[in-house]
């Protein structure tokens, strides 16, 4: 009986410790809500070879910062739309495969913020 009580006490102590650890860790505690950030999205995560889709970068707390784009592998192209402050880019791939699209921008203090999204390109008729 004594060992059961000891085990219960240990379990309660661990649960309390674990609970405090989780309760003390919040998103606002670890991140600054005013920190510069960028987010990349697309409505189509899977496209066919040769199909063109728009990729969109949304910035938060960035002023007068130019958005830059990169795609890997290089069998795809990204064409930024300068009429929309480069926040949109056209994506097209000439080969099937997985592609990583990255948007990045320089912050006011010279640091870089980045975000990525992936797009899967399939052969025509395999979608």
N, C-alpha and C positions, 0 to 999 in steps of 0.2 A: 504494500500500500504506500509505503514511504517513497519508493522509487517512482510510482505513478504520480504522486504529488510533485516530486522533483521534476519529472518529465513535463508535467503540465506547466510548472513555473518556468521552465526553460522555453517551452513553446510560446507561452504568453510574452515572455521577454523578447523573443525573436520577432513575434508578430508586432509588438509595440515598436521595436527598433525598425523593422521593415516599413511599418505604417508611417512612422515619422520621416523616414528617408524619402518615401514617395510623396508625402504631403509637403515636404520642404522643397521639392524640386518642381518648379513651375516654369512654363515657357517665358513668362515675363521676367523671371528672376535671371535666367540665363541669356536672354537676348534683349537688346535695346530696341524698343518699338520705333525709335526715330533713326535707327541705323539705315544707311543706304542699302538697297537690295534690288535685285532684278529677278524676274521670273519668266520662263519660256514655256509656251504652250502651243499646241496645234489641235485642230478638231479631228484630224485624221492621223491615227498612230500607225495605220497600215495603208499603203498605197501601191499602185501598180507601177511598173517600170515606165518611165516617160510621163507619168501623171504629175501635174504641178499642184502643190498645196501651199497655203499660207502658214507661216510660222509667226507667232506674235511674242514680242518681249514687252513686259510690263515693268516699269521702274517705280520704286518707292523711295522717297527722300533723296532723289538725285536731281540736281538742277544743272542745266547747261552741259549735260554729259552726252557725248555721242555714243550710240550703241554700235558695237562691232559684232560681226557674225563669223562663225567658222563651222565647217561640217567635215566629219571624217567618216569613212574614207573619202578620198577626193573624186570618186566616181559619181558624186552628186554635186549639184551647184546650188548656191544660195545667192539670190539677187535681192539686196536690200531695196526697199522703196523709199527713196529720199523725199518724196512728197509727203510722207507720213513720219518724218524724223527718224527714219531707219528702224522704227518700232516693228515693222513688218518686213518679212523677207519671203520670197518665193523659193520653194524647195522643189528640185527635180532630180531624179536619179536615173542614170542610164543602165544600171545593173541591179539585179535583185540582191538583197542582203540587209544587214542591220546598219543603221546610220545614227551617229550622234551629232545633234545640232546644239551649238553653244552660242549664247549671247553674253557679251561682257561689256562693261563700261567702267570708266575711271571715276572715282569719287573725288570730292573737293580736296581731300588731303593726299591725293596721289595713289591711293590704294585701288585695287580692282575688285569689282563684284561680278560674279558669274552665275549662270544657271544653264542647265542642260535639259534636253528632252531627247528621246529616241524615237526613230521612225523605222518601221520595217517595210521594205520594198519587196514586192512579190512579182513574179513573172505574170504577164497578161493572162488572165483566165484562172489564176490560182488564188484569188482573193476569197 
